[in-house]
């Protein structure tokens, strides 16, 4: 079942979307290919990914307690690259595919009936890039980014923040995310939480709710 709990039975007051791997395709290999060579020796993509995820500064970076230029300096030392800040930002943003998984017309359609919000664990460099590059963002008057609110999914506080932003009760909201832990975190608060696996499955759900043509 895509919902963590009973399927929603009526049109929600608000729909909250994750971004990465739900709306925007993410390909870490594009960025890592440029960051992975050290002293002429190739390092595996997996090794770099593990190093980033285990980095003691990662949470501070994701929750806005570390400035972009400080993150650049930190990674340059850690991964032994010599890119300048602007070039680093271009490489860092290259993980975000310019094509989207869900059609922009979907958000235009949903916005006629529901309040729309973005809820994403992300960093300042990606936020600046997404907001200046992707047209779909204009359909989301509410944008809750971990780096701006100082907390991240699946912490309960960030879901409560999103609920306040859309002025809705948990049972009035549908939340869409591809990470099971984030979906479970929302469901534990009474939010109608949908585990995103494919665009087809989500669009079928919106069709069932008469929010998207069948």
Secondary structure, 3 states (H helix, E strand, C coil): CCECCCCCCCCCCEEEECCECCCEEECHHHHHHHHCEECCEECCHHHHHHHHHHCCCHHHHHCCCCCHHHHHHHHHHHHCCCCCHHHHHHHHHCCEEEEECCCHHHHHHHCCCCEEEEEECCCHHHHHHHHHHCHHHHHCCEEEEHHHHCCCCCCHHHHHHHHHHHCCCHHHEEEEECCHHHHHHHHCCCCEEEECCCHHHHHHHHHHCCCCCC
